[in-house]
Amino acid sequence: MEVKIFYKNQVEVAKAMNDLIDKYWKDEIKENILLEGIVKIISNNENKIIRNGTYTTIIQQRCGKRRLEIIDRIFKKQDI
């Protein structure tokens, strides 16, 4: 699966992360592709995802609690 590196706004970032996680949950992609995709998105769009040490409101609302838990684990695992 091809993941864009840069996104225009927070809504696009949230949609891209949601799509990746949903495909992983449906067993359409493997874990390593999920990890690589989330790391790429976060490292290149961090200012759209995190402000003042927490997820932005749009990211929280669009992604939801379960997806953010997965993103948190990837953050900690990769030391981003």
N, CA, C and O atoms as a GROMACS GRO file, in nm:
protein
  320
    1MET      N    1   0.084  -0.118   0.000
    1MET     CA    2   0.000   0.000   0.000
    1MET      C    3   0.088   0.124   0.000
    1MET      O    4   0.184   0.133   0.077
    2GLU      N    5   0.056   0.217  -0.085
    2GLU     CA    6   0.134   0.341  -0.097
    2GLU      C    7   0.074   0.447  -0.004
    2GLU      O    8  -0.047   0.473  -0.006
    3VAL      N    9   0.160   0.508   0.077
    3VAL     CA   10   0.118   0.612   0.171
    3VAL      C   11   0.183   0.743   0.131
    3VAL      O   12   0.304   0.749   0.109
    4LYS      N   13   0.103   0.849   0.122
    4LYS     CA   14   0.159   0.981   0.094
    4LYS      C   15   0.246   1.023   0.212
    4LYS      O   16   0.223   0.981   0.326
    5ILE      N   17   0.346   1.106   0.184
    5ILE     CA   18   0.433   1.152   0.292
    5ILE      C   19   0.379   1.279   0.356
    5ILE      O   20   0.380   1.291   0.479
    6PHE      N   21   0.330   1.372   0.277
    6PHE     CA   22   0.282   1.499   0.329
    6PHE      C   23   0.133   1.515   0.301
    6PHE      O   24   0.084   1.481   0.194
    7TYR      N   25   0.063   1.568   0.401
    7TYR     CA   26  -0.081   1.589   0.389
    7TYR      C   27  -0.114   1.736   0.407
    7TYR      O   28  -0.041   1.810   0.473
    8LYS      N   29  -0.225   1.777   0.347
    8LYS     CA   30  -0.264   1.917   0.344
    8LYS      C   31  -0.320   1.964   0.478
    8LYS      O   32  -0.292   2.076   0.521
    9ASN      N   33  -0.397   1.878   0.544
    9ASN     CA   34  -0.461   1.921   0.669
    9ASN      C   35  -0.480   1.801   0.763
    9ASN      O   36  -0.450   1.687   0.728
   10GLN      N   37  -0.532   1.831   0.882
   10GLN     CA   38  -0.549   1.728   0.984
   10GLN      C   39  -0.652   1.623   0.946
   10GLN      O   40  -0.638   1.506   0.982
   11VAL      N   41  -0.754   1.663   0.874
   11VAL     CA   42  -0.857   1.568   0.832
   11VAL      C   43  -0.797   1.462   0.740
   11VAL      O   44  -0.827   1.343   0.755
   12GLU      N   45  -0.713   1.503   0.646
   12GLU     CA   46  -0.648   1.407   0.556
   12GLU      C   47  -0.554   1.314   0.632
   12GLU      O   48  -0.546   1.195   0.603
   13VAL      N   49  -0.482   1.370   0.730
   13VAL     CA   50  -0.391   1.288   0.811
   13VAL      C   51  -0.470   1.182   0.887
   13VAL      O   52  -0.433   1.065   0.888
   14ALA      N   53  -0.578   1.224   0.951
   14ALA     CA   54  -0.661   1.130   1.027
   14ALA      C   55  -0.718   1.022   0.937
   14ALA      O   56  -0.720   0.904   0.975
   15LYS      N   57  -0.764   1.059   0.819
   15LYS     CA   58  -0.821   0.961   0.726
   15LYS      C   59  -0.715   0.860   0.683
   15LYS      O   60  -0.743   0.740   0.676
   16ALA      N   61  -0.594   0.907   0.655
   16ALA     CA   62  -0.488   0.816   0.613
   16ALA      C   63  -0.453   0.717   0.724
   16ALA      O   64  -0.436   0.598   0.699
   17MET      N   65  -0.442   0.767   0.848
   17MET     CA   66  -0.411   0.677   0.960
   17MET      C   67  -0.525   0.580   0.984
   17MET      O   68  -0.502   0.461   1.009
   18ASN      N   69  -0.649   0.627   0.976
   18ASN     CA   70  -0.765   0.540   0.992
   18ASN      C   71  -0.767   0.430   0.886
   18ASN      O   72  -0.792   0.313   0.917
   19ASP      N   73  -0.741   0.467   0.762
   19ASP     CA   74  -0.740   0.370   0.653
   19ASP      C   75  -0.635   0.261   0.677
   19ASP      O   76  -0.662   0.143   0.658
   20LEU      N   77  -0.516   0.303   0.718
   20LEU     CA   78  -0.409   0.206   0.744
   20LEU      C   79  -0.449   0.109   0.855
   20LEU      O   80  -0.437  -0.013   0.839
   21ILE      N   81  -0.497   0.163   0.966
   21ILE     CA   82  -0.533   0.078   1.080
   21ILE      C   83  -0.651  -0.012   1.045
   21ILE      O   84  -0.651  -0.130   1.082
   22ASP      N   85  -0.750   0.040   0.974
   22ASP     CA   86  -0.865  -0.042   0.935
   22ASP      C   87  -0.823  -0.156   0.842
   22ASP      O   88  -0.873  -0.268   0.856
   23LYS      N   89  -0.734  -0.129   0.749
   23LYS     CA   90  -0.685  -0.235   0.660
   23LYS      C   91  -0.608  -0.341   0.738
   23LYS      O   92  -0.616  -0.460   0.707
   24TYR      N   93  -0.535  -0.299   0.838
   24TYR     CA   94  -0.463  -0.394   0.924
   24TYR      C   95  -0.563  -0.481   1.000
   24TYR      O   96  -0.546  -0.603   1.008
   25TRP      N   97  -0.666  -0.420   1.055
   25TRP     CA   98  -0.768  -0.496   1.128
   25TRP      C   99  -0.840  -0.595   1.039
   25TRP      O  100  -0.884  -0.700   1.086
   26LYS      N  101  -0.854  -0.564   0.910
   26LYS     CA  102  -0.921  -0.654   0.815
   26LYS      C  103  -0.824  -0.754   0.753
   26LYS      O  104  -0.861  -0.830   0.664
   27ASP      N  105  -0.699  -0.754   0.801
   27ASP     CA  106  -0.593  -0.843   0.750
   27ASP      C  107  -0.563  -0.820   0.603
   27ASP      O  108  -0.525  -0.912   0.532
   28GLU      N  109  -0.579  -0.697   0.557
   28GLU     CA  110  -0.547  -0.663   0.418
   28GLU      C  111  -0.401  -0.621   0.403
   28GLU      O  112  -0.345  -0.627   0.294
   29ILE      N  113  -0.340  -0.577   0.514
   29ILE     CA  114  -0.197  -0.543   0.513
   29ILE      C  115  -0.130  -0.607   0.634
   29ILE      O  116  -0.196  -0.639   0.732
   30LYS      N  117   0.000  -0.626   0.625
   30LYS     CA  118   0.075  -0.687   0.734
   30LYS      C  119   0.118  -0.581   0.834
   30LYS      O  120   0.114  -0.461   0.807
   31GLU      N  121   0.160  -0.628   0.951
   31GLU     CA  122   0.198  -0.538   1.060
   31GLU      C  123   0.312  -0.444   1.022
   31GLU      O  124   0.309  -0.326   1.057
   32ASN      N  125   0.412  -0.496   0.951
   32ASN     CA  126   0.526  -0.410   0.916
   32ASN      C  127   0.484  -0.295   0.824
   32ASN      O  128   0.540  -0.186   0.834
   33ILE      N  129   0.387  -0.317   0.737
   33ILE     CA  130   0.338  -0.210   0.649
   33ILE      C  131   0.262  -0.106   0.732
   33ILE      O  132   0.274   0.014   0.707
   34LEU      N  133   0.185  -0.152   0.830
   34LEU     CA  134   0.116  -0.060   0.921
   34LEU      C  135   0.218   0.027   0.995
   34LEU      O  136   0.204   0.149   0.999
   35LEU      N  137   0.319  -0.037   1.052
   35LEU     CA  138   0.420   0.038   1.128
   35LEU      C  139   0.491   0.140   1.041
   35LEU      O  140   0.506   0.256   1.079
   36GLU      N  141   0.536   0.096   0.923
   36GLU     CA  142   0.606   0.188   0.832
   36GLU      C  143   0.518   0.305   0.790
   36GLU      O  144   0.563   0.419   0.787
   37GLY      N  145   0.393   0.276   0.760
   37GLY     CA  146   0.301   0.381   0.716
   37GLY      C  147   0.273   0.483   0.825
   37GLY      O  148   0.277   0.604   0.799
   38ILE      N  149   0.244   0.436   0.946
   38ILE     CA  150   0.216   0.528   1.056
   38ILE      C  151   0.340   0.611   1.089
   38ILE      O  152   0.328   0.731   1.114
   39VAL      N  153   0.457   0.548   1.090
   39VAL     CA  154   0.581   0.621   1.118
   39VAL      C  155   0.605   0.730   1.014
   39VAL      O  156   0.642   0.842   1.048
   40LYS      N  157   0.584   0.697   0.886
   40LYS     CA  158   0.601   0.797   0.779
   40LYS      C  159   0.506   0.914   0.798
   40LYS      O  160   0.546   1.030   0.789
   41ILE      N  161   0.381   0.883   0.824
   41ILE     CA  162   0.280   0.988   0.840
   41ILE      C  163   0.315   1.078   0.958
   41ILE      O  164   0.313   1.200   0.947
   42ILE      N  165   0.346   1.017   1.072
   42ILE     CA  166   0.373   1.095   1.192
   42ILE      C  167   0.500   1.178   1.178
   42ILE      O  168   0.501   1.296   1.212
   43SER      N  169   0.606   1.118   1.129
   43SER     CA  170   0.734   1.190   1.123
   43SER      C  171   0.729   1.308   1.028
   43SER      O  172   0.801   1.406   1.048
   44ASN      N  173   0.647   1.302   0.925
   44ASN     CA  174   0.641   1.412   0.828
   44ASN      C  175   0.525   1.509   0.850
   44ASN      O  176   0.518   1.614   0.785
   45ASN      N  177   0.436   1.476   0.941
   45ASN     CA  178   0.319   1.562   0.965
   45ASN      C  179   0.294   1.583   1.114
   45ASN      O  180   0.180   1.605   1.156
   46GLU      N  181   0.399   1.576   1.193
   46GLU     CA  182   0.383   1.581   1.338
   46GLU      C  183   0.311   1.708   1.385
   46GLU      O  184   0.233   1.702   1.480
   47ASN      N  185   0.336   1.821   1.320
   47ASN     CA  186   0.271   1.946   1.361
   47ASN      C  187   0.119   1.943   1.339
   47ASN      O  188   0.047   2.022   1.399
   48LYS      N  189   0.071   1.854   1.254
   48LYS     CA  190  -0.073   1.842   1.231
   48LYS      C  191  -0.137   1.738   1.324
   48LYS      O  192  -0.259   1.730   1.334
   49ILE      N  193  -0.053   1.660   1.391
   49ILE     CA  194  -0.103   1.551   1.474
   49ILE      C  195  -0.095   1.584   1.623
   49ILE      O  196  -0.188   1.556   1.698
   50ILE      N  197   0.017   1.642   1.665
   50ILE     CA  198   0.041   1.667   1.807
   50ILE      C  199   0.071   1.815   1.830
   50ILE      O  200   0.151   1.876   1.759
   51ARG      N  201   0.003   1.870   1.930
   51ARG     CA  202   0.032   2.007   1.975
   51ARG      C  203   0.032   2.007   2.127
   51ARG      O  204  -0.056   1.949   2.190
   52ASN      N  205   0.131   2.073   2.184
   52ASN     CA  206   0.144   2.083   2.330
   52ASN      C  207   0.143   1.946   2.398
   52ASN      O  208   0.088   1.930   2.507
   53GLY      N  209   0.203   1.847   2.333
   53GLY     CA  210   0.217   1.715   2.393
   53GLY      C  211   0.095   1.626   2.385
   53GLY      O  212   0.099   1.514   2.436
   54THR      N  213  -0.013   1.670   2.323
   54THR     CA  214  -0.132   1.586   2.309
   54THR      C  215  -0.179   1.588   2.164
   54THR      O  216  -0.142   1.675   2.085
   55TYR      N  217  -0.261   1.491   2.131
   55TYR     CA  218  -0.318   1.487   1.997
   55TYR      C  219  -0.412   1.606   1.978
   55TYR      O  220  -0.480   1.648   2.071
   56THR      N  221  -0.415   1.658   1.857
   56THR     CA  222  -0.506   1.769   1.829
   56THR      C  223  -0.650   1.719   1.838
   56THR      O  224  -0.677   1.599   1.826
   57THR      N  225  -0.741   1.811   1.859
   57THR     CA  226  -0.883   1.776   1.875
   57THR      C  227  -0.936   1.703   1.752
   57THR      O  228  -1.009   1.605   1.764
   58ILE      N  229  -0.900   1.750   1.635
   58ILE     CA  230  -0.949   1.687   1.512
   58ILE      C  231  -0.899   1.543   1.502
   58ILE      O  232  -0.975   1.454   1.466
   59ILE      N  233  -0.772   1.520   1.534
   59ILE     CA  234  -0.716   1.385   1.529
   59ILE      C  235  -0.789   1.296   1.630
   59ILE      O  236  -0.824   1.183   1.599
   60GLN      N  237  -0.811   1.348   1.752
   60GLN     CA  238  -0.882   1.269   1.854
   60GLN      C  239  -1.022   1.232   1.808
   60GLN      O  240  -1.064   1.118   1.824
   61GLN      N  241  -1.093   1.328   1.753
   61GLN     CA  242  -1.232   1.303   1.712
   61GLN      C  243  -1.240   1.211   1.591
   61GLN      O  244  -1.326   1.123   1.586
   62ARG      N  245  -1.152   1.229   1.495
   62ARG     CA  246  -1.158   1.149   1.372
   62ARG      C  247  -1.106   1.008   1.391
   62ARG      O  248  -1.160   0.914   1.333
   63CYS      N  249  -1.001   0.992   1.473
   63CYS     CA  250  -0.939   0.859   1.487
   63CYS      C  251  -1.007   0.774   1.594
   63CYS      O  252  -1.024   0.654   1.575
   64GLY      N  253  -1.046   0.834   1.703
   64GLY     CA  254  -1.110   0.759   1.809
   64GLY      C  255  -1.010   0.694   1.903
   64GLY      O  256  -0.890   0.686   1.875
   65LYS      N  257  -1.062   0.648   2.015
   65LYS     CA  258  -0.979   0.597   2.124
   65LYS      C  259  -0.898   0.473   2.085
   65LYS      O  260  -0.778   0.467   2.113
   66ARG      N  261  -0.960   0.376   2.021
   66ARG     CA  262  -0.891   0.250   1.990
   66ARG      C  263  -0.776   0.271   1.892
   66ARG      O  264  -0.669   0.214   1.909
   67ARG      N  265  -0.798   0.352   1.790
   67ARG     CA  266  -0.692   0.378   1.693
   67ARG      C  267  -0.578   0.458   1.756
   67ARG      O  268  -0.461   0.432   1.728
   68LEU      N  269  -0.612   0.554   1.841
   68LEU     CA  270  -0.508   0.634   1.906
   68LEU      C  271  -0.424   0.549   2.001
   68LEU      O  272  -0.305   0.576   2.019
   69GLU      N  273  -0.483   0.446   2.061
   69GLU     CA  274  -0.406   0.354   2.144
   69GLU      C  275  -0.301   0.282   2.059
   69GLU      O  276  -0.187   0.265   2.102
   70ILE      N  277  -0.339   0.241   1.940
   70ILE     CA  278  -0.244   0.175   1.850
   70ILE      C  279  -0.135   0.273   1.807
   70ILE      O  280  -0.017   0.238   1.806
   71ILE      N  281  -0.174   0.394   1.773
   71ILE     CA  282  -0.076   0.496   1.732
   71ILE      C  283   0.020   0.525   1.847
   71ILE      O  284   0.140   0.542   1.824
   72ASP      N  285  -0.032   0.532   1.971
   72ASP     CA  286   0.054   0.552   2.088
   72ASP      C  287   0.158   0.442   2.101
   72ASP      O  288   0.275   0.468   2.126
   73ARG      N  289   0.114   0.319   2.084
   73ARG     CA  290   0.208   0.205   2.095
   73ARG      C  291   0.316   0.212   1.988
   73ARG      O  292   0.432   0.181   2.015
   74ILE      N  293   0.278   0.252   1.868
   74ILE     CA  294   0.377   0.266   1.761
   74ILE      C  295   0.474   0.379   1.795
   74ILE      O  296   0.595   0.366   1.772
   75PHE      N  297   0.422   0.489   1.849
   75PHE     CA  298   0.507   0.599   1.894
   75PHE      C  299   0.613   0.549   1.991
   75PHE      O  300   0.733   0.574   1.974
   76LYS      N  301   0.568   0.477   2.094
   76LYS     CA  302   0.660   0.429   2.199
   76LYS      C  303   0.757   0.326   2.145
   76LYS      O  304   0.874   0.325   2.183
   77LYS      N  305   0.709   0.240   2.058
   77LYS     CA  306   0.794   0.135   2.002
   77LYS      C  307   0.904   0.192   1.912
   77LYS      O  308   1.016   0.144   1.912
   78GLN      N  309   0.870   0.296   1.837
   78GLN     CA  310   0.964   0.354   1.740
   78GLN      C  311   1.043   0.471   1.796
   78GLN      O  312   1.136   0.519   1.732
   79ASP      N  313   1.007   0.519   1.916
   79ASP     CA  314   1.072   0.637   1.976
   79ASP      C  315   1.070   0.758   1.884
   79ASP      O  316   1.174   0.819   1.858
   80ILE      N  317   0.954   0.790   1.835
   80ILE     CA  318   0.939   0.906   1.745
   80ILE      C  319   0.933   1.031   1.830
   80ILE      O  320   0.921   1.142   1.776
   0.00000   0.00000   0.00000
